[in-house]
Amino acid sequence: GLVPVMPLWGRDPAQLLGEMIESGMVIMVTAVAALGLDERWLGRILDHEALRELVDLNRRLKVNVCGDGGEMETLVLDAPFYRKRLRVLRAERRWEGGSGTLFVEAELEEKRL
């Protein structure tokens, strides 16, 4: 049989997101569906300040820092292991009730060295 490999399973979400930010990943929030995550989060790039806010939301409202419970969706625009990066051309926010989605049009572009 197959042996599943789950390197992220059981990791601390705050530590994991912090490592992603530190590594140079550019992560944009594209959808939110949890108390505490409002329209201002749509299009936000996850940085250390966002991480602090997510940790606080986790403490107060049990929001998963990495959005693992469906609290948010993200799009990785760039990462050290990407050959090209995504450049956002247009983005449209749609908010309904307590959740929202950012519809993104993007293109691949060469990385500047």
A tleap script that builds the chain and sets N, CA, C and O, in Angstrom:
source leaprc.protein.ff14SB
mol = sequence {
  NGLY LEU VAL PRO VAL MET PRO LEU TRP GLY
  ARG ASP PRO ALA GLN LEU LEU GLY GLU MET
  ILE GLU SER GLY MET VAL ILE MET VAL THR
  ALA VAL ALA ALA LEU GLY LEU ASP GLU ARG
  TRP LEU GLY ARG ILE LEU ASP HIE GLU ALA
  LEU ARG GLU LEU VAL ASP LEU ASN ARG ARG
  LEU LYS VAL ASN VAL CYS GLY ASP GLY GLY
  GLU MET GLU THR LEU VAL LEU ASP ALA PRO
  PHE TYR ARG LYS ARG LEU ARG VAL LEU ARG
  ALA GLU ARG ARG TRP GLU GLY GLY SER GLY
  THR LEU PHE VAL GLU ALA GLU LEU GLU GLU
  LYS ARG CLEU
}
set mol.1.N position { 0.786 -1.188 0.000 }
set mol.1.CA position { 0.000 0.000 0.000 }
set mol.1.C position { 0.839 1.268 0.000 }
set mol.1.O position { 2.057 1.271 0.183 }
set mol.2.N position { 0.123 2.300 -0.211 }
set mol.2.CA position { 0.727 3.628 -0.196 }
set mol.2.C position { 0.866 4.131 1.228 }
set mol.2.O position { 0.003 3.897 2.074 }
set mol.3.N position { 1.941 4.811 1.476 }
set mol.3.CA position { 2.167 5.433 2.775 }
set mol.3.C position { 1.968 6.941 2.595 }
set mol.3.O position { 2.723 7.584 1.865 }
set mol.4.N position { 0.953 7.506 3.260 }
set mol.4.CA position { 0.732 8.946 3.095 }
set mol.4.C position { 1.849 9.757 3.752 }
set mol.4.O position { 2.341 9.415 4.827 }
set mol.5.N position { 2.230 10.826 3.085 }
set mol.5.CA position { 3.225 11.750 3.615 }
set mol.5.C position { 2.518 13.086 3.812 }
set mol.5.O position { 2.031 13.685 2.854 }
set mol.6.N position { 2.465 13.547 5.054 }
set mol.6.CA position { 1.762 14.787 5.379 }
set mol.6.C position { 2.684 15.676 6.207 }
set mol.6.O position { 2.543 15.743 7.428 }
set mol.7.N position { 3.631 16.363 5.553 }
set mol.7.CA position { 4.646 17.109 6.299 }
set mol.7.C position { 4.097 18.288 7.100 }
set mol.7.O position { 4.756 18.743 8.036 }
set mol.8.N position { 2.920 18.792 6.763 }
set mol.8.CA position { 2.366 19.941 7.483 }
set mol.8.C position { 1.368 19.540 8.561 }
set mol.8.O position { 0.985 20.368 9.388 }
set mol.9.N position { 0.943 18.282 8.562 }
set mol.9.CA position { -0.058 17.819 9.513 }
set mol.9.C position { 0.467 17.929 10.939 }
set mol.9.O position { 1.557 17.447 11.250 }
set mol.10.N position { -0.312 18.561 11.792 }
set mol.10.CA position { 0.064 18.674 13.195 }
set mol.10.C position { 0.993 19.834 13.505 }
set mol.10.O position { 1.324 20.059 14.669 }
set mol.11.N position { 1.424 20.580 12.485 }
set mol.11.CA position { 2.299 21.735 12.721 }
set mol.11.C position { 1.510 22.876 13.341 }
set mol.11.O position { 0.309 23.005 13.101 }
set mol.12.N position { 2.170 23.699 14.132 }
set mol.12.CA position { 1.546 24.886 14.702 }
set mol.12.C position { 1.262 25.877 13.568 }
set mol.12.O position { 2.195 26.305 12.888 }
set mol.13.N position { -0.015 26.255 13.348 }
set mol.13.CA position { -0.351 27.129 12.222 }
set mol.13.C position { 0.362 28.480 12.249 }
set mol.13.O position { 0.786 28.963 11.199 }
set mol.14.N position { 0.505 29.094 13.408 }
set mol.14.CA position { 1.177 30.397 13.490 }
set mol.14.C position { 2.646 30.266 13.104 }
set mol.14.O position { 3.182 31.109 12.384 }
set mol.15.N position { 3.290 29.217 13.579 }
set mol.15.CA position { 4.696 28.994 13.233 }
set mol.15.C position { 4.831 28.720 11.736 }
set mol.15.O position { 5.736 29.240 11.084 }
set mol.16.N position { 3.937 27.910 11.202 }
set mol.16.CA position { 3.981 27.562 9.784 }
set mol.16.C position { 3.803 28.801 8.907 }
set mol.16.O position { 4.576 29.012 7.973 }
set mol.17.N position { 2.787 29.624 9.199 }
set mol.17.CA position { 2.576 30.835 8.408 }
set mol.17.C position { 3.753 31.792 8.563 }
set mol.17.O position { 4.165 32.430 7.595 }
set mol.18.N position { 4.289 31.894 9.759 }
set mol.18.CA position { 5.469 32.732 9.972 }
set mol.18.C position { 6.641 32.286 9.122 }
set mol.18.O position { 7.351 33.116 8.554 }
set mol.19.N position { 6.850 30.983 9.031 }
set mol.19.CA position { 7.938 30.449 8.201 }
set mol.19.C position { 7.703 30.757 6.725 }
set mol.19.O position { 8.647 31.066 5.997 }
set mol.20.N position { 6.451 30.676 6.281 }
set mol.20.CA position { 6.143 30.980 4.882 }
set mol.20.C position { 6.437 32.448 4.578 }
set mol.20.O position { 7.016 32.770 3.541 }
set mol.21.N position { 6.037 33.332 5.485 }
set mol.21.CA position { 6.290 34.763 5.308 }
set mol.21.C position { 7.793 35.028 5.296 }
set mol.21.O position { 8.297 35.736 4.425 }
set mol.22.N position { 8.503 34.457 6.265 }
set mol.22.CA position { 9.960 34.648 6.360 }
set mol.22.C position { 10.688 34.133 5.128 }
set mol.22.O position { 11.710 34.693 4.732 }
set mol.23.N position { 10.171 33.074 4.520 }
set mol.23.CA position { 10.839 32.480 3.354 }
set mol.23.C position { 10.728 33.353 2.111 }
set mol.23.O position { 11.425 33.120 1.123 }
set mol.24.N position { 9.856 34.353 2.155 }
set mol.24.CA position { 9.685 35.225 0.997 }
set mol.24.C position { 8.441 34.944 0.185 }
set mol.24.O position { 8.265 35.523 -0.887 }
set mol.25.N position { 7.573 34.071 0.665 }
set mol.25.CA position { 6.325 33.828 -0.044 }
set mol.25.C position { 5.447 35.072 0.044 }
set mol.25.O position { 5.355 35.707 1.094 }
set mol.26.N position { 4.808 35.409 -1.066 }
set mol.26.CA position { 3.865 36.531 -1.120 }
set mol.26.C position { 2.476 35.918 -1.244 }
set mol.26.O position { 2.110 35.378 -2.288 }
set mol.27.N position { 1.708 36.012 -0.157 }
set mol.27.CA position { 0.430 35.318 -0.038 }
set mol.27.C position { -0.682 36.351 0.102 }
set mol.27.O position { -0.653 37.186 1.005 }
set mol.28.N position { -1.667 36.290 -0.801 }
set mol.28.CA position { -2.772 37.244 -0.797 }
set mol.28.C position { -4.068 36.541 -0.394 }
set mol.28.O position { -4.360 35.443 -0.869 }
set mol.29.N position { -4.832 37.174 0.473 }
set mol.29.CA position { -6.126 36.638 0.898 }
set mol.29.C position { -7.138 36.887 -0.218 }
set mol.29.O position { -7.301 38.018 -0.675 }
set mol.30.N position { -7.820 35.817 -0.655 }
set mol.30.CA position { -8.783 35.927 -1.751 }
set mol.30.C position { -10.214 35.612 -1.343 }
set mol.30.O position { -11.137 35.840 -2.124 }
set mol.31.N position { -10.416 35.098 -0.148 }
set mol.31.CA position { -11.776 34.846 0.336 }
set mol.31.C position { -11.740 34.763 1.856 }
set mol.31.O position { -10.768 34.291 2.446 }
set mol.32.N position { -12.824 35.235 2.480 }
set mol.32.CA position { -12.956 35.142 3.932 }
set mol.32.C position { -14.372 34.708 4.278 }
set mol.32.O position { -15.335 35.088 3.611 }
set mol.33.N position { -14.482 33.909 5.327 }
set mol.33.CA position { -15.789 33.416 5.762 }
set mol.33.C position { -15.727 33.061 7.241 }
set mol.33.O position { -15.987 31.920 7.623 }
set mol.34.N position { -15.383 34.041 8.071 }
set mol.34.CA position { -15.317 33.792 9.513 }
set mol.34.C position { -15.484 35.106 10.257 }
set mol.34.O position { -15.075 36.165 9.782 }
set mol.35.N position { -16.080 35.019 11.411 }
set mol.35.CA position { -16.211 36.172 12.284 }
set mol.35.C position { -14.818 36.727 12.561 }
set mol.35.O position { -13.905 35.978 12.906 }
set mol.36.N position { -14.656 38.035 12.410 }
set mol.36.CA position { -13.364 38.669 12.627 }
set mol.36.C position { -12.601 38.943 11.350 }
set mol.36.O position { -11.707 39.788 11.327 }
set mol.37.N position { -12.945 38.240 10.291 }
set mol.37.CA position { -12.316 38.472 8.986 }
set mol.37.C position { -13.323 39.221 8.123 }
set mol.37.O position { -14.278 38.636 7.611 }
set mol.38.N position { -13.099 40.522 7.967 }
set mol.38.CA position { -14.046 41.347 7.227 }
set mol.38.C position { -13.510 41.685 5.838 }
set mol.38.O position { -12.484 41.160 5.406 }
set mol.39.N position { -14.224 42.571 5.150 }
set mol.39.CA position { -13.895 42.911 3.765 }
set mol.39.C position { -12.487 43.481 3.613 }
set mol.39.O position { -11.887 43.377 2.544 }
set mol.40.N position { -11.966 44.076 4.664 }
set mol.40.CA position { -10.611 44.645 4.595 }
set mol.40.C position { -9.541 43.583 4.365 }
set mol.40.O position { -8.450 43.897 3.888 }
set mol.41.N position { -9.841 42.330 4.700 }
set mol.41.CA position { -8.861 41.259 4.506 }
set mol.41.C position { -8.733 40.857 3.034 }
set mol.41.O position { -7.703 40.318 2.631 }
set mol.42.N position { -9.760 41.112 2.235 }
set mol.42.CA position { -9.714 40.707 0.825 }
set mol.42.C position { -8.632 41.490 0.087 }
set mol.42.O position { -8.660 42.721 0.054 }
set mol.43.N position { -7.696 40.782 -0.495 }
set mol.43.CA position { -6.587 41.402 -1.209 }
set mol.43.C position { -5.382 41.705 -0.336 }
set mol.43.O position { -4.353 42.165 -0.830 }
set mol.44.N position { -5.505 41.451 0.945 }
set mol.44.CA position { -4.405 41.755 1.868 }
set mol.44.C position { -3.271 40.748 1.693 }
set mol.44.O position { -3.504 39.545 1.570 }
set mol.45.N position { -2.051 41.254 1.685 }
set mol.45.CA position { -0.869 40.394 1.649 }
set mol.45.C position { -0.535 40.002 3.085 }
set mol.45.O position { -0.439 40.861 3.962 }
set mol.46.N position { -0.361 38.713 3.319 }
set mol.46.CA position { -0.064 38.236 4.666 }
set mol.46.C position { 1.388 38.559 5.016 }
set mol.46.O position { 2.325 38.078 4.379 }
set mol.47.N position { 1.542 39.382 6.040 }
set mol.47.CA position { 2.854 39.775 6.546 }
set mol.47.C position { 2.859 39.549 8.057 }
set mol.47.O position { 1.932 38.949 8.599 }
set mol.48.N position { 3.887 40.022 8.726 }
set mol.48.CA position { 3.987 39.776 10.169 }
set mol.48.C position { 2.863 40.454 10.951 }
set mol.48.O position { 2.399 39.910 11.953 }
set mol.49.N position { 2.419 41.630 10.512 }
set mol.49.CA position { 1.300 42.302 11.185 }
set mol.49.C position { 0.017 41.492 11.019 }
set mol.49.O position { -0.732 41.317 11.979 }
set mol.50.N position { -0.241 40.999 9.812 }
set mol.50.CA position { -1.414 40.155 9.578 }
set mol.50.C position { -1.334 38.894 10.430 }
set mol.50.O position { -2.342 38.451 10.981 }
set mol.51.N position { -0.146 38.319 10.539 }
set mol.51.CA position { 0.043 37.129 11.369 }
set mol.51.C position { -0.318 37.426 12.821 }
set mol.51.O position { -1.003 36.628 13.461 }
set mol.52.N position { 0.134 38.564 13.349 }
set mol.52.CA position { -0.217 38.935 14.730 }
set mol.52.C position { -1.731 39.060 14.895 }
set mol.52.O position { -2.290 38.616 15.898 }
set mol.53.N position { -2.393 39.667 13.904 }
set mol.53.CA position { -3.847 39.815 13.970 }
set mol.53.C position { -4.543 38.460 13.909 }
set mol.53.O position { -5.520 38.234 14.623 }
set mol.54.N position { -4.053 37.562 13.067 }
set mol.54.CA position { -4.642 36.224 12.971 }
set mol.54.C position { -4.445 35.435 14.261 }
set mol.54.O position { -5.344 34.706 14.681 }
set mol.55.N position { -3.290 35.570 14.889 }
set mol.55.CA position { -3.047 34.899 16.173 }
set mol.55.C position { -4.030 35.428 17.218 }
set mol.55.O position { -4.560 34.657 18.018 }
set mol.56.N position { -4.273 36.736 17.213 }
set mol.56.CA position { -5.240 37.319 18.144 }
set mol.56.C position { -6.651 36.809 17.850 }
set mol.56.O position { -7.395 36.490 18.777 }
set mol.57.N position { -7.026 36.728 16.570 }
set mol.57.CA position { -8.342 36.194 16.206 }
set mol.57.C position { -8.468 34.735 16.622 }
set mol.57.O position { -9.545 34.295 17.024 }
set mol.58.N position { -7.388 33.992 16.528 }
set mol.58.CA position { -7.397 32.603 16.981 }
set mol.58.C position { -7.640 32.523 18.479 }
set mol.58.O position { -8.418 31.694 18.952 }
set mol.59.N position { -6.969 33.387 19.215 }
set mol.59.CA position { -7.116 33.391 20.674 }
set mol.59.C position { -8.548 33.764 21.074 }
set mol.59.O position { -9.133 33.139 21.959 }
set mol.60.N position { -9.104 34.783 20.417 }
set mol.60.CA position { -10.424 35.284 20.802 }
set mol.60.C position { -11.583 34.514 20.178 }
set mol.60.O position { -12.594 34.267 20.836 }
set mol.61.N position { -11.436 34.130 18.890 }
set mol.61.CA position { -12.571 33.575 18.152 }
set mol.61.C position { -12.309 32.191 17.562 }
set mol.61.O position { -13.161 31.643 16.863 }
set mol.62.N position { -11.136 31.623 17.841 }
set mol.62.CA position { -10.763 30.285 17.354 }
set mol.62.C position { -10.633 30.204 15.832 }
set mol.62.O position { -10.824 29.138 15.247 }
set mol.63.N position { -10.307 31.334 15.190 }
set mol.63.CA position { -10.036 31.342 13.749 }
set mol.63.C position { -8.701 30.641 13.518 }
set mol.63.O position { -7.707 30.971 14.165 }
set mol.64.N position { -8.672 29.678 12.601 }
set mol.64.CA position { -7.415 29.002 12.295 }
set mol.64.C position { -6.486 29.977 11.587 }
set mol.64.O position { -6.871 30.587 10.589 }
set mol.65.N position { -5.283 30.127 12.086 }
set mol.65.CA position { -4.321 31.105 11.576 }
set mol.65.C position { -4.031 30.892 10.090 }
set mol.65.O position { -3.815 31.859 9.360 }
set mol.66.N position { -4.024 29.648 9.641 }
set mol.66.CA position { -3.760 29.350 8.229 }
set mol.66.C position { -5.044 29.191 7.410 }
set mol.66.O position { -4.986 28.889 6.218 }
set mol.67.N position { -6.198 29.392 8.045 }
set mol.67.CA position { -7.465 29.250 7.334 }
set mol.67.C position { -7.840 27.814 7.058 }
set mol.67.O position { -8.654 27.549 6.173 }
set mol.68.N position { -7.266 26.883 7.795 }
set mol.68.CA position { -7.452 25.457 7.538 }
set mol.68.C position { -8.890 24.986 7.736 }
set mol.68.O position { -9.268 23.924 7.243 }
set mol.69.N position { -9.690 25.769 8.451 }
set mol.69.CA position { -11.086 25.395 8.661 }
set mol.69.C position { -12.026 26.066 7.676 }
set mol.69.O position { -13.239 26.064 7.884 }
set mol.70.N position { -11.488 26.644 6.601 }
set mol.70.CA position { -12.308 27.331 5.617 }
set mol.70.C position { -12.528 28.798 5.936 }
set mol.70.O position { -13.314 29.470 5.268 }
set mol.71.N position { -11.836 29.303 6.961 }
set mol.71.CA position { -11.989 30.703 7.352 }
set mol.71.C position { -11.534 31.666 6.268 }
set mol.71.O position { -12.084 32.758 6.122 }
set mol.72.N position { -10.524 31.252 5.508 }
set mol.72.CA position { -10.037 32.095 4.411 }
set mol.72.C position { -9.382 31.227 3.348 }
set mol.72.O position { -8.961 30.097 3.598 }
set mol.73.N position { -9.315 31.800 2.153 }
set mol.73.CA position { -8.601 31.185 1.035 }
set mol.73.C position { -7.518 32.162 0.614 }
set mol.73.O position { -7.658 33.372 0.791 }
set mol.74.N position { -6.446 31.634 0.060 }
set mol.74.CA position { -5.330 32.490 -0.332 }
set mol.74.C position { -4.825 32.120 -1.721 }
set mol.74.O position { -5.118 31.050 -2.254 }
set mol.75.N position { -4.061 33.039 -2.281 }
set mol.75.CA position { -3.389 32.831 -3.556 }
set mol.75.C position { -1.930 33.215 -3.356 }
set mol.75.O position { -1.630 34.326 -2.917 }
set mol.76.N position { -1.023 32.299 -3.675 }
set mol.76.CA position { 0.406 32.587 -3.536 }
set mol.76.C position { 0.876 33.251 -4.829 }
set mol.76.O position { 0.922 32.627 -5.889 }
set mol.77.N position { 1.223 34.533 -4.711 }
set mol.77.CA position { 1.653 35.310 -5.876 }
set mol.77.C position { 3.113 35.061 -6.227 }
set mol.77.O position { 3.505 35.148 -7.391 }
set mol.78.N position { 3.908 34.752 -5.218 }
set mol.78.CA position { 5.329 34.511 -5.462 }
set mol.78.C position { 5.881 33.665 -4.325 }
set mol.78.O position { 5.390 33.709 -3.197 }
set mol.79.N position { 6.898 32.905 -4.645 }
set mol.79.CA position { 7.588 32.069 -3.660 }
set mol.79.C position { 9.000 31.817 -4.172 }
set mol.79.O position { 9.237 31.859 -5.379 }
set mol.80.N position { 9.928 31.560 -3.278 }
set mol.80.CA position { 11.315 31.329 -3.702 }
set mol.80.C position { 11.459 30.190 -4.717 }
set mol.80.O position { 12.385 30.201 -5.528 }
set mol.81.N position { 10.572 29.229 -4.681 }
set mol.81.CA position { 10.661 28.082 -5.581 }
set mol.81.C position { 9.849 28.278 -6.869 }
set mol.81.O position { 9.794 27.367 -7.696 }
set mol.82.N position { 9.218 29.443 -7.056 }
set mol.82.CA position { 8.518 29.757 -8.311 }
set mol.82.C position { 9.533 30.281 -9.326 }
set mol.82.O position { 10.412 31.071 -8.982 }
set mol.83.N position { 9.407 29.839 -10.567 }
set mol.83.CA position { 10.254 30.385 -11.630 }
set mol.83.C position { 9.744 31.746 -12.095 }
set mol.83.O position { 10.530 32.611 -12.482 }
set mol.84.N position { 8.422 31.931 -12.053 }
set mol.84.CA position { 7.789 33.210 -12.397 }
set mol.84.C position { 6.855 33.584 -11.253 }
set mol.84.O position { 6.521 32.754 -10.408 }
set mol.85.N position { 6.440 34.843 -11.241 }
set mol.85.CA position { 5.498 35.281 -10.211 }
set mol.85.C position { 4.192 35.680 -10.873 }
set mol.85.O position { 4.147 35.929 -12.078 }
set mol.86.N position { 3.131 35.739 -10.081 }
set mol.86.CA position { 1.845 36.222 -10.569 }
set mol.86.C position { 1.754 37.723 -10.331 }
set mol.86.O position { 2.057 38.206 -9.240 }
set mol.87.N position { 1.340 38.449 -11.348 }
set mol.87.CA position { 1.095 39.884 -11.210 }
set mol.87.C position { -0.404 40.092 -11.349 }
set mol.87.O position { -1.003 39.698 -12.350 }
set mol.88.N position { -1.007 40.710 -10.346 }
set mol.88.CA position { -2.445 40.960 -10.358 }
set mol.88.C position { -2.727 42.126 -11.295 }
set mol.88.O position { -2.163 43.212 -11.153 }
set mol.89.N position { -3.607 41.879 -12.252 }
set mol.89.CA position { -4.007 42.920 -13.195 }
set mol.89.C position { -5.239 43.665 -12.688 }
set mol.89.O position { -5.291 44.895 -12.716 }
set mol.90.N position { -6.218 42.912 -12.230 }
set mol.90.CA position { -7.452 43.474 -11.692 }
set mol.90.C position { -7.961 42.570 -10.587 }
set mol.90.O position { -7.710 41.365 -10.564 }
set mol.91.N position { -8.685 43.195 -9.674 }
set mol.91.CA position { -9.312 42.423 -8.597 }
set mol.91.C position { -10.648 43.072 -8.258 }
set mol.91.O position { -10.755 44.296 -8.173 }
set mol.92.N position { -11.653 42.242 -8.068 }
set mol.92.CA position { -12.992 42.728 -7.735 }
set mol.92.C position { -13.468 42.039 -6.458 }
set mol.92.O position { -13.492 40.812 -6.367 }
set mol.93.N position { -13.844 42.856 -5.479 }
set mol.93.CA position { -14.367 42.325 -4.217 }
set mol.93.C position { -15.873 42.126 -4.326 }
set mol.93.O position { -16.599 42.978 -4.838 }
set mol.94.N position { -16.323 40.971 -3.828 }
set mol.94.CA position { -17.769 40.720 -3.711 }
set mol.94.C position { -18.025 40.276 -2.278 }
set mol.94.O position { -17.458 39.293 -1.801 }
set mol.95.N position { -18.888 41.018 -1.610 }
set mol.95.CA position { -19.200 40.745 -0.206 }
set mol.95.C position { -20.681 40.450 -0.073 }
set mol.95.O position { -21.518 41.188 -0.592 }
set mol.96.N position { -21.006 39.362 0.629 }
set mol.96.CA position { -22.404 38.996 0.834 }
set mol.96.C position { -22.552 38.401 2.223 }
set mol.96.O position { -21.934 37.387 2.547 }
set mol.97.N position { -23.377 39.040 3.038 }
set mol.97.CA position { -23.561 38.552 4.402 }
set mol.97.C position { -22.275 38.686 5.181 }
set mol.97.O position { -21.736 39.785 5.314 }
set mol.98.N position { -21.781 37.579 5.695 }
set mol.98.CA position { -20.563 37.594 6.495 }
set mol.98.C position { -19.350 37.039 5.788 }
set mol.98.O position { -18.356 36.702 6.431 }
set mol.99.N position { -19.419 36.937 4.447 }
set mol.99.CA position { -18.273 36.377 3.724 }
set mol.99.C position { -18.056 37.128 2.417 }
set mol.99.O position { -18.943 37.820 1.919 }
set mol.100.N position { -16.864 36.975 1.884 }
set mol.100.CA position { -16.556 37.657 0.637 }
set mol.100.C position { -15.485 36.941 -0.152 }
set mol.100.O position { -14.739 36.109 0.366 }
set mol.101.N position { -15.435 37.294 -1.429 }
set mol.101.CA position { -14.470 36.707 -2.347 }
set mol.101.C position { -13.831 37.813 -3.169 }
set mol.101.O position { -14.486 38.787 -3.541 }
set mol.102.N position { -12.561 37.653 -3.445 }
set mol.102.CA position { -11.828 38.553 -4.323 }
set mol.102.C position { -11.596 37.807 -5.633 }
set mol.102.O position { -10.881 36.806 -5.668 }
set mol.103.N position { -12.205 38.299 -6.704 }
set mol.103.CA position { -12.013 37.695 -8.018 }
set mol.103.C position { -10.815 38.384 -8.664 }
set mol.103.O position { -10.798 39.604 -8.828 }
set mol.104.N position { -9.825 37.591 -9.023 }
set mol.104.CA position { -8.535 38.120 -9.456 }
set mol.104.C position { -8.262 37.749 -10.908 }
set mol.104.O position { -8.463 36.608 -11.324 }
set mol.105.N position { -7.801 38.734 -11.665 }
set mol.105.CA position { -7.244 38.474 -12.987 }
set mol.105.C position { -5.746 38.727 -12.865 }
set mol.105.O position { -5.323 39.794 -12.419 }
set mol.106.N position { -4.953 37.750 -13.259 }
set mol.106.CA position { -3.504 37.859 -13.077 }
set mol.106.C position { -2.788 37.279 -14.286 }
set mol.106.O position { -3.373 36.571 -15.105 }
set mol.107.N position { -1.511 37.600 -14.370 }
set mol.107.CA position { -0.681 37.031 -15.425 }
set mol.107.C position { 0.672 36.658 -14.834 }
set mol.107.O position { 1.103 37.208 -13.820 }
set mol.108.N position { 1.322 35.717 -15.488 }
set mol.108.CA position { 2.676 35.349 -15.082 }
set mol.108.C position { 3.653 36.386 -15.602 }
set mol.108.O position { 3.499 36.896 -16.712 }
set mol.109.N position { 4.653 36.693 -14.804 }
set mol.109.CA position { 5.710 37.593 -15.254 }
set mol.109.C position { 7.046 37.077 -14.755 }
set mol.109.O position { 7.129 36.361 -13.757 }
set mol.110.N position { 8.077 37.456 -15.467 }
set mol.110.CA position { 9.430 37.072 -15.073 }
set mol.110.C position { 9.777 37.732 -13.752 }
set mol.110.O position { 9.336 38.844 -13.463 }
set mol.111.N position { 10.561 37.045 -12.967 }
set mol.111.CA position { 11.039 37.626 -11.715 }
set mol.111.C position { 12.200 38.556 -12.008 }
set mol.111.O position { 13.018 38.302 -12.893 }
set mol.112.N position { 12.254 39.632 -11.250 }
set mol.112.CA position { 13.395 40.547 -11.353 }
set mol.112.C position { 14.477 40.042 -10.413 }
set mol.112.O position { 14.222 39.794 -9.234 }
set mol.113.N position { 15.664 39.894 -10.932 }
set mol.113.CA position { 16.763 39.389 -10.096 }
set mol.113.C position { 17.582 40.502 -9.526 }
set mol.113.O position { 18.544 40.251 -8.801 }
savepdb mol mol.pdb
quit
